[in-house]
Amino acid sequence: MSVKLLPTIDRLPEPLRRYLDRLDDQGKMLIVLKRELYNGDWRPMVTDLHNRLEGKPYIFKLAARIEDDLRRIEQMRELEQHYQVDLANYLQPLNETETGS
């Protein structure tokens, strides 16, 4: 599933526009999930991923993906704090992504 950038991306500072343009679908999906499942807050999402990662037994590939997601989240949190923005405001919501609206 591809998450599309919204036209409002033009309002962002150039470094953030470039970052979102280069962000892969996995990273974009994390931003959308933060908004839609975690009320726009990275902290409970990170806690949830850590809890899943620490659970036994777990599949190695899943654990590696969670660690990658945690690194992506940390980078996105730092960008959001630095620029005082919520990156989710610049990506289509899941319901629009699924229907192609």
Summary of the structure (lengths in Angstrom):
residues: 101
radius of gyration: 14.0
end to end distance: 13.6
largest distance: 44.9
contacts: 256
relative contact order: 0.21
helix: 73%
strand: 2%
